[in-house]
Amino acid sequence: MPELPEVETIRRDLTTRIVGRTVVEAWVSPDAARLVQGEAAELFCRRLAGLTIEELGRRGKYLLLRLDGGLTWIVHLRMTGGLIHALDGCSDDRFLRARFRLDDGSELCYVDLRKLGMMWLVGDESEVVGKLGPEPLGEAFGPQELRRALAKRSAPVKAVLMDQRAIAGIGNIYADEVLFEARIHPRKAARRLSRVAAERLHWAVRKVLVEALGDRGSSFRDYVDAEGEQGMHQLRVKVFRRSGEPCYVCGTPIKRIKVGGRSTHYCPKCQR
């Protein structure tokens, strides 16, 4: 968390609010020592001040704020980060880790409970996102591309779905949901999936992510959009965090196991 649907929701929200705005002043909290990557926080803030936001992009779970002068401000929210646009300035939040005042008086407020998020200011985006796999909702990501990625791996299919070098943007929530939709056991070796199963998985990836985008993401705990509002997709999940509850399809209790060190939820009957 946040995963592709959440980061894309924030990107869309901020595009209408901050494109064309100039960063007047930047501040990073002294207790967020790991937030800025590649340089001291003080230098990061000085370099950012005076730059104009020309475009917002996204690669996987990374938000890309493209600035004038050829620089890109990259934000990775990690587990508990949030980037909120506040018209009247940031509120007095004890988890506020950074503040960016814009030329219209509004502010971008970066909040993060666990202080795991990261920011970069780079001239070459590939320094940070160059090794990411294809975008699962992009035109270049077809069933054949997914089959090729799976065929190379003996790891469990869930682990491959979550590997950002294989596919960009899918994390624990949507990997569980995708595998349920595709009726594939999360521990099945990726390279052992049949052509039909791989095509079903490709369909499930797109279905689940598009539905989550339509619900503006999932807010199980910390995620909020650029206005500080929760998403709604947590109300529609089929297996994630539903261990012990009946499957919506067959009634079998949802089971929780560990795959690659991550809690994994699935239906033992539907996903044999």
Residue frames relative to the residue before (quaternion, step in Angstrom):
aa qw qx qy qz dx dy dz
M 1.0000 0.0000 0.0000 0.0000 0.00 0.00 0.00
P 0.5680 -0.3046 -0.7583 0.0978 1.61 -1.61 1.85
E 0.3159 -0.7340 0.5737 0.1797 3.54 -1.20 0.64
L 0.8197 -0.2750 0.1546 0.4781 3.58 -1.28 -0.15
P 0.6903 0.4782 -0.3319 0.4296 3.69 0.69 -0.86
E 0.6646 0.5033 -0.3104 0.4568 3.58 1.02 -0.76
V 0.6788 0.4797 -0.2951 0.4712 3.59 0.89 -0.92
E 0.6468 0.5087 -0.3226 0.4678 3.59 1.01 -0.75
T 0.6130 0.5355 -0.3470 0.4660 3.60 1.05 -0.68
I 0.6522 0.4987 -0.3064 0.4817 3.58 0.95 -0.88
R 0.6338 0.5340 -0.3342 0.4487 3.61 0.96 -0.84
R 0.6791 0.4888 -0.2966 0.4605 3.57 0.85 -0.93
D 0.6477 0.5196 -0.3192 0.4567 3.57 0.97 -0.83
L 0.7153 0.4648 -0.2644 0.4499 3.58 0.81 -0.99
T 0.5587 0.6232 -0.3942 0.3796 3.59 1.09 -0.63
T 0.7206 0.4344 -0.2503 0.4789 3.58 0.91 -0.87
R 0.7163 0.4765 -0.2410 0.4492 3.57 1.23 -0.37
I 0.8454 0.2241 -0.0794 0.4782 3.59 0.88 -0.84
V 0.4741 0.6439 -0.4748 0.3676 3.63 1.16 -0.10
G 0.7616 0.2994 -0.2612 0.5120 3.56 -0.80 1.07
R 0.5941 0.5592 -0.3559 0.4557 3.56 1.28 -0.22
T 0.3165 -0.7384 0.5707 0.1698 3.55 -1.19 0.68
V 0.4203 -0.6783 0.5410 0.2656 3.56 -1.04 0.82
V 0.2396 -0.7965 0.5446 0.1082 3.57 -0.56 1.20
E 0.7997 -0.0510 0.0813 0.5926 3.55 0.97 -0.89
A 0.1272 -0.7856 0.6031 0.0550 3.57 -1.06 0.81
W 0.0289 -0.7867 0.6165 -0.0163 3.56 -1.06 0.83
V 0.0791 -0.7642 0.6392 0.0334 3.57 -1.02 0.90
S 0.4901 -0.6859 0.4567 0.2840 3.57 -0.81 1.01
P 0.5419 -0.6303 0.4486 0.3283 3.59 -1.02 0.74
D 0.6857 0.4769 -0.2999 0.4609 3.62 1.13 -0.51
A 0.6188 0.4922 -0.3548 0.4989 3.60 1.29 0.23
A 0.0045 -0.8795 0.4758 -0.0088 3.53 0.85 1.06
R 0.7383 0.4156 -0.2274 0.4802 3.61 1.11 -0.63
L 0.4287 0.7311 -0.4555 0.2723 3.58 1.24 -0.02
V 0.7578 0.3216 -0.1813 0.5379 3.60 0.76 -1.01
Q 0.1858 -0.7982 0.5701 0.0584 3.54 -0.81 1.08
G 0.8190 0.3201 -0.2118 0.4266 3.55 -1.14 0.70
E 0.7964 0.0390 -0.0224 0.6031 3.58 1.24 -0.21
A 0.6352 -0.5156 0.4003 0.4128 3.57 -1.27 0.24
A 0.5987 -0.5917 0.4066 0.3552 3.57 -1.09 0.73
E 0.6312 0.5463 -0.3366 0.4357 3.60 0.99 -0.79
L 0.6635 0.4844 -0.3004 0.4846 3.59 0.97 -0.83
F 0.6015 0.5608 -0.3408 0.4556 3.58 1.01 -0.83
C 0.6873 0.4844 -0.2849 0.4602 3.58 0.85 -0.98
R 0.6578 0.5048 -0.3141 0.4624 3.60 0.95 -0.81
R 0.6691 0.5012 -0.3007 0.4590 3.59 0.96 -0.84
L 0.6753 0.5142 -0.2934 0.4398 3.57 1.04 -0.79
A 0.6164 0.5701 -0.3483 0.4168 3.58 1.02 -0.78
G 0.7831 0.3025 -0.2573 0.4786 3.54 -0.91 1.03
L 0.6102 0.5528 -0.3544 0.4433 3.59 1.25 -0.17
T 0.3348 -0.7472 0.5488 0.1685 3.56 -1.13 0.75
I 0.4009 -0.7043 0.5398 0.2278 3.55 -1.02 0.90
E 0.1571 -0.8337 0.5273 0.0465 3.56 -0.47 1.22
E 0.8080 -0.0257 0.0708 0.5843 3.59 1.06 -0.66
L 0.2096 -0.7501 0.6094 0.1484 3.56 -1.21 0.56
G 0.0213 -0.7909 0.6114 -0.0144 3.54 -0.86 1.02
R 0.2059 -0.7558 0.6031 0.1502 3.53 -1.35 -0.08
R 0.0124 -0.7421 0.6694 0.0337 3.54 -1.19 0.70
G 0.8191 -0.0753 -0.0020 0.5687 3.52 -0.47 1.23
K 0.7925 -0.2399 0.2129 0.5187 3.57 -0.67 -1.14
Y 0.5613 0.6065 -0.3764 0.4188 3.59 1.29 0.16
L 0.2649 -0.7319 0.6092 0.1520 3.55 -1.03 0.89
L 0.1540 -0.8072 0.5688 0.0358 3.58 -0.81 1.07
L 0.0805 -0.7814 0.6186 0.0137 3.56 -0.51 1.22
R 0.1679 -0.8178 0.5468 0.0628 3.57 -0.23 1.30
L 0.1903 -0.8233 0.5343 0.0229 3.52 -0.71 1.21
D 0.5928 -0.5266 0.4390 0.4226 3.56 -1.25 0.22
G 0.7119 0.4162 -0.3251 0.4630 3.55 -1.15 0.56
G 0.5764 -0.6456 0.3547 0.3539 3.58 1.27 0.23
L 0.5467 0.6098 -0.4055 0.4061 3.60 1.21 0.26
T 0.1737 -0.7576 0.6182 0.1174 3.56 -1.26 0.50
W 0.2538 -0.7315 0.6213 0.1207 3.51 -0.95 1.03
I 0.0969 -0.8249 0.5569 -0.0021 3.56 -0.40 1.26
V 0.0895 -0.7964 0.5980 0.0059 3.57 -0.91 1.00
H 0.0476 -0.7542 0.6545 0.0222 3.56 -0.95 0.95
L 0.3246 -0.8031 0.4765 0.1502 3.57 -0.46 1.24
R 0.2346 -0.7988 0.5124 0.2105 3.57 1.26 -0.41
M 0.8472 -0.2382 0.1288 0.4570 3.63 -1.04 -0.69
T 0.8528 0.1321 -0.0134 0.5051 3.60 0.76 -1.00
G 0.4370 0.7192 -0.4509 0.2974 3.60 1.21 0.27
G 0.0364 -0.7834 0.6200 0.0238 3.53 -1.23 0.53
L 0.1648 -0.7703 0.6101 0.0849 3.58 -1.07 0.77
I 0.0285 -0.8388 0.5385 -0.0750 3.54 -0.26 1.35
H 0.2855 -0.7373 0.5882 0.1700 3.55 -1.00 0.88
A 0.0604 -0.8149 0.5762 -0.0201 3.57 -0.57 1.20
L 0.3931 -0.7480 0.4879 0.2190 3.58 -0.53 1.19
D 0.7703 0.3300 -0.1688 0.5189 3.57 1.04 -0.78
G 0.6749 -0.4847 0.2925 0.4733 3.59 1.19 0.39
C 0.6379 -0.5542 0.3799 0.3763 3.55 -1.23 0.48
S 0.4543 -0.6686 0.5188 0.2783 3.54 -1.10 0.75
D 0.5840 -0.5727 0.4434 0.3665 3.55 -1.29 0.28
D 0.1207 0.8092 -0.5512 0.1638 3.55 0.34 1.33
R 0.4311 -0.7243 0.4674 0.2666 3.60 -0.72 0.99
F 0.6827 0.4484 -0.2913 0.4979 3.59 1.26 -0.23
L 0.3784 0.7094 -0.4984 0.3242 3.59 1.24 0.34
R 0.1164 -0.8292 0.5462 0.0238 3.58 -0.59 1.18
A 0.8009 0.0103 -0.0084 0.5987 3.60 1.19 -0.39
R 0.1175 -0.7786 0.6148 0.0435 3.54 -1.20 0.66
F 0.0703 -0.7942 0.6036 0.0041 3.56 -0.96 0.94
R 0.1933 -0.8044 0.5554 0.0847 3.57 -0.37 1.27
L 0.2470 -0.7841 0.5603 0.1014 3.56 -0.89 1.02
D 0.6656 -0.5695 0.3275 0.3541 3.55 -1.24 0.46
D 0.6473 0.4779 -0.3414 0.4859 3.61 1.22 -0.04
G 0.6278 -0.5620 0.3262 0.4285 3.58 1.28 0.19
S 0.5765 0.5691 -0.3861 0.4412 3.59 1.24 -0.21
E 0.2435 -0.7741 0.5671 0.1410 3.56 -1.27 0.26
L 0.3110 -0.6699 0.6336 0.2305 3.52 -1.29 0.53
C 0.1311 -0.8118 0.5687 0.0160 3.55 -0.69 1.14
Y 0.1489 -0.7853 0.5969 0.0704 3.55 -0.69 1.11
V 0.0270 -0.7924 0.6085 -0.0327 3.57 -0.60 1.21
D 0.0755 0.7992 -0.5873 0.1035 3.56 -1.01 0.79
L 0.3730 -0.7585 0.4975 0.1948 3.56 -0.42 1.27
R 0.8149 0.3053 -0.1295 0.4754 3.57 0.73 -1.09
K 0.3819 -0.7674 0.4483 0.2534 3.58 1.32 0.07
L 0.4032 0.7216 -0.4658 0.3158 3.58 0.94 0.92
G 0.5225 0.6636 -0.4038 0.3516 3.58 1.23 -0.30
M 0.1992 -0.7822 0.5841 0.0857 3.55 -1.30 0.45
M 0.0994 -0.7692 0.6288 0.0558 3.54 -1.26 0.60
W 0.0882 -0.7644 0.6375 0.0388 3.52 -1.23 0.68
L 0.1210 -0.7286 0.6614 0.1306 3.54 -1.31 0.38
V 0.1075 0.8375 -0.5101 0.1637 3.54 -0.16 1.34
G 0.4532 -0.6649 0.5231 0.2808 3.51 -1.29 0.40
D 0.7565 0.2529 -0.1370 0.5873 3.56 1.25 -0.46
E 0.3717 -0.7667 0.4821 0.2037 3.58 -0.35 1.25
S 0.6085 0.5935 -0.3561 0.3881 3.57 1.06 -0.68
E 0.5045 0.6380 -0.4274 0.3946 3.59 1.21 -0.32
V 0.7646 0.3417 -0.1657 0.5207 3.58 1.10 -0.75
V 0.8267 0.2328 -0.0856 0.5051 3.59 0.80 -0.98
G 0.3872 0.7831 -0.4332 0.2216 3.58 1.26 0.07
K 0.7261 0.4381 -0.2479 0.4684 3.59 1.09 -0.58
L 0.4374 0.7010 -0.4626 0.3215 3.59 1.24 0.12
G 0.5043 -0.6450 0.4923 0.2955 3.53 -1.21 0.63
P 0.7392 -0.4097 0.2842 0.4528 3.59 -1.27 -0.11
E 0.5336 -0.5961 0.4949 0.3391 3.52 -1.30 0.45
P 0.4330 -0.7465 0.4348 0.2574 3.62 -0.59 1.05
L 0.7066 0.3998 -0.2671 0.5192 3.60 1.20 -0.33
G 0.5087 0.6616 -0.4113 0.3666 3.58 1.28 0.10
E 0.6348 -0.5566 0.3853 0.3725 3.56 -1.23 0.50
A 0.6570 0.5348 -0.3124 0.4298 3.58 1.11 -0.64
F 0.6492 0.4983 -0.3153 0.4805 3.58 1.25 -0.25
G 0.1001 0.8048 -0.5723 0.1214 3.55 -0.07 1.32
P 0.7363 -0.4024 0.2903 0.4601 3.61 -1.27 0.02
Q 0.6431 0.5275 -0.3347 0.4429 3.60 0.99 -0.75
E 0.6422 0.5148 -0.3255 0.4655 3.60 0.99 -0.81
L 0.6528 0.4989 -0.3202 0.4716 3.58 0.98 -0.77
R 0.6445 0.5226 -0.3316 0.4489 3.61 0.93 -0.82
R 0.6452 0.5163 -0.3242 0.4604 3.57 0.98 -0.78
A 0.6541 0.5082 -0.3172 0.4617 3.58 0.98 -0.80
L 0.6740 0.4953 -0.2936 0.4629 3.58 1.00 -0.81
A 0.6468 0.5719 -0.3210 0.3893 3.56 0.97 -0.89
K 0.6652 0.5211 -0.2958 0.4454 3.58 1.16 -0.54
R 0.7501 0.4448 -0.1890 0.4514 3.57 1.19 -0.45
S 0.2630 -0.7536 0.5838 0.1483 3.54 -1.00 0.90
A 0.4685 0.6840 -0.4316 0.3555 3.59 1.30 -0.09
P 0.6439 -0.4916 0.3929 0.4351 3.61 -1.22 0.29
V 0.5930 -0.6096 0.3890 0.3541 3.54 -1.00 0.81
K 0.6107 0.5437 -0.3747 0.4372 3.61 1.02 -0.63
A 0.6440 0.5276 -0.3271 0.4471 3.59 0.94 -0.84
V 0.6486 0.5081 -0.3189 0.4685 3.59 1.02 -0.75
L 0.6291 0.5363 -0.3372 0.4505 3.59 0.96 -0.79
M 0.7304 0.4264 -0.2287 0.4821 3.57 1.06 -0.78
D 0.5241 0.6195 -0.4154 0.4111 3.59 1.27 -0.11
Q 0.3551 -0.7818 0.4746 0.1937 3.58 -0.37 1.23
R 0.6010 0.5443 -0.3637 0.4585 3.60 1.22 -0.30
A 0.6710 0.4705 -0.2918 0.4933 3.58 1.23 -0.43
I 0.7649 -0.0546 0.0822 0.6365 3.56 0.97 -1.00
A 0.3191 -0.7815 0.5076 0.1726 3.60 -0.76 0.97
G 0.8142 0.3671 -0.2440 0.3779 3.53 -0.99 0.89
I 0.6534 0.5063 -0.3287 0.4568 3.62 1.18 -0.33
G 0.0838 -0.7917 0.6049 0.0181 3.55 -0.92 0.99
N 0.8357 -0.2746 0.1579 0.4485 3.54 -1.30 -0.33
I 0.6457 0.5353 -0.3311 0.4323 3.58 0.91 -0.90
Y 0.7905 0.3711 -0.1942 0.4470 3.54 0.54 -1.19
A 0.5427 0.5744 -0.4175 0.4487 3.61 1.18 -0.30
D 0.6514 0.5039 -0.3146 0.4719 3.60 0.94 -0.85
E 0.6894 0.4904 -0.2822 0.4524 3.56 0.88 -0.97
V 0.6334 0.5318 -0.3241 0.4593 3.58 1.00 -0.81
L 0.6867 0.4852 -0.2911 0.4563 3.59 0.83 -0.94
F 0.6165 0.5171 -0.3570 0.4744 3.59 1.06 -0.59
E 0.6576 0.5075 -0.3162 0.4583 3.60 0.87 -0.90
A 0.7151 0.4395 -0.2452 0.4851 3.58 1.03 -0.79
R 0.3466 -0.7596 0.4742 0.2792 3.61 1.33 -0.19
I 0.4582 0.6538 -0.4538 0.3958 3.57 0.97 0.98
H 0.4538 -0.6783 0.5066 0.2780 3.56 -0.93 0.91
P 0.5063 -0.6960 0.4094 0.3027 3.63 -0.77 0.94
R 0.6901 0.4775 -0.2918 0.4588 3.62 1.14 -0.46
K 0.4427 0.6985 -0.4653 0.3155 3.60 1.21 -0.08
A 0.5015 -0.6532 0.4719 0.3148 3.58 -0.91 0.89
A 0.5402 -0.6657 0.4088 0.3129 3.57 -0.79 1.04
R 0.7140 0.4740 -0.2764 0.4350 3.59 0.82 -0.92
R 0.6405 0.5287 -0.3236 0.4533 3.58 1.26 -0.22
L 0.4625 0.6617 -0.4667 0.3612 3.59 1.23 0.08
S 0.4455 -0.6810 0.5157 0.2681 3.55 -0.97 0.85
R 0.6734 -0.4698 0.3654 0.4384 3.55 -1.28 0.22
V 0.6559 0.5135 -0.3121 0.4569 3.58 0.93 -0.88
A 0.6648 0.4993 -0.3062 0.4637 3.59 0.94 -0.88
A 0.6456 0.5172 -0.3212 0.4609 3.59 1.01 -0.79
E 0.6472 0.5001 -0.3185 0.4792 3.59 1.02 -0.74
R 0.6293 0.5162 -0.3272 0.4801 3.57 1.06 -0.72
L 0.6342 0.5255 -0.3210 0.4676 3.57 1.04 -0.76
H 0.6324 0.5279 -0.3284 0.4621 3.59 0.97 -0.82
W 0.6416 0.5124 -0.3135 0.4770 3.58 0.96 -0.87
A 0.6710 0.5117 -0.2974 0.4466 3.60 0.92 -0.92
V 0.6016 0.5589 -0.3599 0.4430 3.60 1.01 -0.76
R 0.7074 0.4579 -0.2688 0.4666 3.55 0.77 -1.02
K 0.6411 0.5405 -0.3285 0.4348 3.59 0.94 -0.86
V 0.7023 0.4788 -0.2719 0.4512 3.56 0.76 -1.08
L 0.6938 0.4794 -0.2932 0.4504 3.61 0.82 -0.93
V 0.6425 0.5105 -0.3274 0.4683 3.60 0.99 -0.77
E 0.6544 0.5039 -0.3190 0.4649 3.60 0.95 -0.81
A 0.6555 0.5064 -0.3130 0.4646 3.59 0.97 -0.84
L 0.6181 0.5322 -0.3371 0.4702 3.58 1.06 -0.72
G 0.6482 0.5280 -0.3097 0.4529 3.56 0.99 -0.84
D 0.7073 0.4191 -0.2441 0.5143 3.57 1.18 -0.59
R 0.4555 -0.7157 0.4165 0.3267 3.57 1.34 0.17
G 0.7347 -0.4480 0.2193 0.4597 3.54 1.03 0.88
S 0.4732 -0.6581 0.5207 0.2678 3.53 -1.42 0.03
S 0.1104 -0.7921 0.5991 0.0379 3.58 -0.86 0.98
F 0.0302 -0.8094 0.5862 -0.0196 3.55 0.06 1.29
R 0.8160 0.0068 -0.0008 0.5780 3.57 1.13 -0.59
D 0.8759 0.1452 -0.0281 0.4593 3.57 0.22 -1.29
Y 0.6089 0.6168 -0.3746 0.3293 3.61 0.98 -0.69
V 0.0754 0.7320 -0.6760 0.0393 3.51 -1.14 0.90
D 0.5252 -0.6371 0.4615 0.3246 3.56 -1.19 0.52
A 0.7612 -0.3995 0.2553 0.4426 3.59 -1.27 -0.13
E 0.6762 0.4409 -0.2938 0.5119 3.59 1.28 -0.16
G 0.5635 -0.6177 0.3760 0.3995 3.56 1.31 0.05
E 0.5395 0.6235 -0.3950 0.4051 3.59 1.27 0.29
Q 0.5048 -0.6601 0.4700 0.2975 3.57 -1.12 0.67
G 0.4733 -0.6135 0.5433 0.3232 3.53 -1.32 0.41
M 0.4228 -0.7256 0.4943 0.2242 3.57 -1.30 0.10
H 0.5049 0.7004 -0.4211 0.2779 3.61 1.18 -0.26
Q 0.5232 0.6306 -0.4224 0.3874 3.62 1.15 -0.33
L 0.6261 0.5368 -0.3325 0.4575 3.58 1.22 -0.41
R 0.7409 0.4130 -0.2093 0.4865 3.61 1.25 -0.31
V 0.4306 0.7063 -0.4803 0.2916 3.61 1.18 0.01
K 0.4126 -0.7343 0.4973 0.2080 3.55 -1.13 0.76
V 0.8298 0.1285 -0.0498 0.5408 3.61 1.01 -0.75
F 0.6014 0.6111 -0.3813 0.3457 3.61 0.93 -0.77
R 0.8489 -0.0057 -0.0739 0.5233 3.56 -0.79 1.16
R 0.5424 0.5939 -0.4209 0.4195 3.59 1.10 0.69
S 0.2213 0.8052 -0.5291 0.1509 3.62 1.13 0.49
G 0.7904 0.2681 -0.2450 0.4933 3.54 -0.95 1.04
E 0.6307 0.5111 -0.3374 0.4766 3.59 1.21 -0.32
P 0.5780 -0.6228 0.3921 0.3526 3.61 -1.09 0.59
C 0.5233 -0.6074 0.5031 0.3227 3.55 -1.12 0.75
Y 0.4906 -0.6793 0.4649 0.2859 3.57 -0.95 0.87
V 0.6749 0.4913 -0.2923 0.4665 3.59 1.21 -0.44
C 0.8534 0.1377 -0.0242 0.5022 3.57 0.69 -1.09
G 0.5206 -0.6705 0.3974 0.3486 3.61 1.22 -0.19
T 0.4867 0.6610 -0.4365 0.3683 3.60 1.25 -0.14
P 0.5177 -0.6417 0.4482 0.3455 3.63 -0.91 0.77
I 0.4691 -0.6582 0.5168 0.2821 3.55 -0.99 0.89
K 0.2369 -0.7867 0.5606 0.1035 3.56 -0.94 0.93
R 0.2167 -0.7581 0.5999 0.1360 3.57 -1.18 0.63
I 0.0227 0.7752 -0.6289 0.0552 3.55 -0.92 1.03
K 0.4553 -0.6367 0.5276 0.3301 3.56 -1.32 -0.10
V 0.0256 0.7599 -0.6490 0.0258 3.57 -0.99 0.91
G 0.8341 -0.0222 -0.0299 0.5504 3.54 -0.58 1.15
G 0.6898 -0.4941 0.2679 0.4564 3.53 1.12 0.69
R 0.6549 0.5010 -0.3067 0.4755 3.60 1.26 0.00
S 0.5238 -0.6081 0.4925 0.3366 3.56 -1.08 0.74
T 0.0616 -0.8112 0.5796 -0.0473 3.53 -0.84 1.08
H 0.1568 -0.8025 0.5741 0.0428 3.56 -0.84 1.03
Y 0.1556 0.7873 -0.5821 0.1306 3.57 -0.91 0.91
C 0.4599 -0.6428 0.5340 0.3002 3.55 -1.34 0.23
P 0.4116 -0.7469 0.4630 0.2416 3.62 -0.54 1.11
K 0.6849 0.4697 -0.2889 0.4763 3.60 1.16 -0.50
C 0.7217 0.4390 -0.2492 0.4735 3.57 0.85 -0.94
Q 0.7738 0.2869 -0.1367 0.5479 3.58 1.14 -0.66
R 0.0770 0.8253 -0.5518 0.0920 3.57 0.57 1.12
